[in-house]
């Protein structure tokens, strides 16, 4: 299993992490591991909502004809 080392953490951050770990009856390492796992997990429902919103926002957007843009670029 891989390991990481994070240097130069602010003492107040480490203190808050230790307090949070103690509150949750976990070691500091277990608490930080859980935070990293949760922060990198993709929430499928949130991703679907975001995709729908982007699609809705772009639905009536006029887009330039890419062939004319390519032609302009080649003429330079």
N, C-alpha and C positions, 0 to 999 in steps of 0.2 A: 504494500500500500504506500502511496506517495506521502511525502511530508513537505510542509512549507515552514519557513521561518520569516516572521514579520519583525522588522527592526524599527527602532525609534518611535514606539507608541507612547503617546502622552500618558503620564501616570494616572490622570483622572479617568481616562478611557479604561485602562486596565482595572482600576478600582471599581468602576461601574460594571464592567464585565464580571468581575469576581463577585460583586453583590448580586447581580442577576443570576449567576450560576448557583450561588448559595441559596437564593430564594427558590430556585427550581430544583434544588437537591441534586445538582450535577457538578462535576468537576469543571474547572475553567476550560480545559481542552474540549470536553463534551459540549459545553455551552457554545463555544466559538464554532465548533464543527456543525452544530445544529443551525446556528445563525447563517453560516455559509451555505449549507444545504438548502435552507428555506429561501434564501435570497436569490438562488440561481435556478429554482424550480419554475418552470413555465406553467402558469395557470391557464389551462385550456379554455375555460369559459371567458376569462379576461382577454385572451388572445383573439377569440372569436368575436367578442364585442368590439374590440379595437379594429379588427379587419372589416367588420360591417360598417363601422363609423367612417373609416377611410374610404371604403367603397362608396358610401353615401355621399361623402364630401366631394369625391371626384366624379360623380355620376354626370354632372352637367358641365364639367370643365371642358372648354374648347382646347384641343391639342393641335399643335402645329403639324403640318405635313412634314414628316421626317425626310422625305426625299428632297424637298426643297432646301432643307437645312444642310443636307449632305452636299448638294450641288453648290450651295453658297460656300461651303467650307473648301471644296475642291478648287473653286475659282480663285481662291486667295493665293 
